[in-house]
Amino acid sequence: MSFLNASEFSDPKSRLLAMGTNLSSRNAITDPAGRVLAYAQTGGILNPVRHELHAATRIFRFGGSGRSPQAVAMGGWWIEQREFEKIVSFAQTHDLSVGMAMRCLCLVPPEWSDASLLIRARVVRDLLAWRGLGNTVVTPAGNGTVHLPHQNEIASRRLNQLFIPGLNEPGVAAMALVIESDYPLNPRDSVRGFLYL
């Protein structure tokens, strides 16, 4: 079977990115000679496993900051239908906006996305993705650090995420996905209740 993003998925860096590894040498721990000893870990998914996305599969992605649906579709982080339904259910149960529920379950601080746009896409060319549960997020924010611990031990908060390598390459997202719908979200609602502790 042929996958549109097979070469990008096979790159060892794709799994590191899925695990939330910041591959910038500027943020890495280096020895006196400048050799990288360890990269910073900012979040990502735990124990990423290979996952196939076949034609007709529906996937969802949050984005925004004034970007078009096509630009948002070029991002790597997605969720499948069942996970999206879990976000909606969590939002309804806890009287939250869908954007804020996504922050809670996918561990996405406001610094990473304003969550002002939701897109639903249909896969039209088979793709490979890394799939796994969200990992704790530790990332700089303003003068401090955001720390969002994962809560995978709580079934209602356990949510698998997808990292699809290669969608940011020119033309790949347009060949792989059809955007079926886009939904503007209020960015203020997507941070209402978010606390920096």
N, C-alpha and C positions, 0 to 999 in steps of 0.2 A: 504494500500500500504506500502511496506517495503522499507526503505531507508538505505543504507549501513552505513551512518554516523549519524543515528538518535540519538544515545546516546551522541555523541560529540556535536551535534547541541543543544540538550536539556540542556546541562551544561550551567548554567547562565553566566559563564565566556566567552562563545563563543560570545554572543551578546556584551559584554564589549570589547572583542578583535576587533570585527567588527567595533565598534565605535572609535577605535584607542586608547583605554585605555591601558596604560603601567601598567601591573599588578605587576611589580617588586616593592617590599616594599622599596627597596633602593632609588627609585625615588619618593616615595609617601610622602604626607604631613602627619606627625604623631603627636600624642599628647605626652606629657612628659613621658608617660608610654610605648610609642612605638606602640600604637594602630593606625592603618591606619585610617585617617580621609578622605582623598581623594587621588585618584591616578592621575598621570599625564596623560594628554590627548595630543596625538601627531598627530592626523589626523583621519584616518578611514572614515567611511561613516555616513551620517546624517540619523537619523530615520530608522535604518535597519529593513527591513520587510522579513518575511519568503518567500523563493522562491524555487520552485521545479525544479530540473534539471533531465530530463528524458533521457533514453537511446536514442542515436543518436544525442543529442544536441552537437554542436561544441562550444568549449570555448578556449580562448587564454590567455597566460600568458607570461610576460617578466621576465627574470632572467639573470643569467650569473655568472660572477666571476669564470670562469673555471669549473662550475658545469655541469654535464651531463643533457640531457633533462629529464631523469628519476628523477634526484634530483630536478630540477626546478619544475617538476610536483607535488612534495610533498609540495609546498607552498600553502598558503590559498587564495591568492588574484588573481582573474581571471576576465575576461570580456567576454561577449557573442559576437556572430558574428556581430550583428548590431552595437555594441559599437566599435568593432575593425574596422569596415568599416568607422565609424565616425573619428577614429584616423587617418586612411589612408587619408581620404578626407581632414582633417585638415592639415596634413603634406603637401599634394600637394598644397593646397590653400596658405599656408604660407611659402612654400619652406623650409620645415624642414625635418630632418630625422624622420623616424617612431618612433625611440626611444625618440627623443626630443619632438615630438608631444604627446607621451604617458606621458612624464613628465608634460607637460602643462595641459592635460586634466584629468589625474589620480592623479596629485599632488604627484609626486614621486621624491624627491631630490636625487642627485647622491650618497649621503651617504647611501641610502637604497638599491640601485641596480645600477650596471653599465650598465644595459640594453644591454648586449652583446649577448643575445639569446632570440629568440621568439619561443614559441612552440604553436602548434595547437593540441588540443586533442579532442577526441570524448568520451562522457559519455557512459559507457557500463553498469553501475549499477546505479539506481536512487539515487540521492543525494539531500540533503537539503543545502541551502545556505542562507546567509543574503545578501540582495540586497539594494542598496541605492546610493544616490549622494555623491560625495566626499566632505569631510569636510576640512576646513582650516588646514594646516599642520604647526605646530610649533615644531621644534626639534633642539637639540644641533648640531652644526657643527663646528669642529675646535675650535677656540676661541670665537665663536659667536653662533648665532641662525639662522636657516633657517625659514623663514616665507613665506608660500605660501597660499595666501587667495583663497578660493574657488570662482568661478565665475559662479555659478549655475543660476544666473539671466540672463546670456547670453546664449540663446538657443544653439548656435553653440558650446559652451564649456560645456554644461550640459551632463554628462555621468554617467550612472549607473555602479557600480562596484559590484563584488561578493566577499564575504568572505565565503569560504567553510571549515567549521571546520572538523578536523580529518584527512585531507590528509597527515599530517606529521606523523601519526601513522604508524608503520611498516606494509607494505604490502597493506595499504588501497588504495593509489593512483594507484598501479599496478592492483588492483581488479576493481577499479572504472573507470579508464580512459585508453584509448588507444592513445598513441601519434602518430598522423598521420604525422606530419611534424615538423621539427625544422629548424630555419633560423638564422644563425649567423648574428649579427649586429655589426657595428663598434662602440665600446664604446666611441671613441672620437667624433663621429657624434652625439651620444646620449646626449652629454653635450655641444655641440657647441651652443653658444647663451644663456646658462644658467647663470643667474646673481644672485649673493648674494647681496641683498639690505638690 
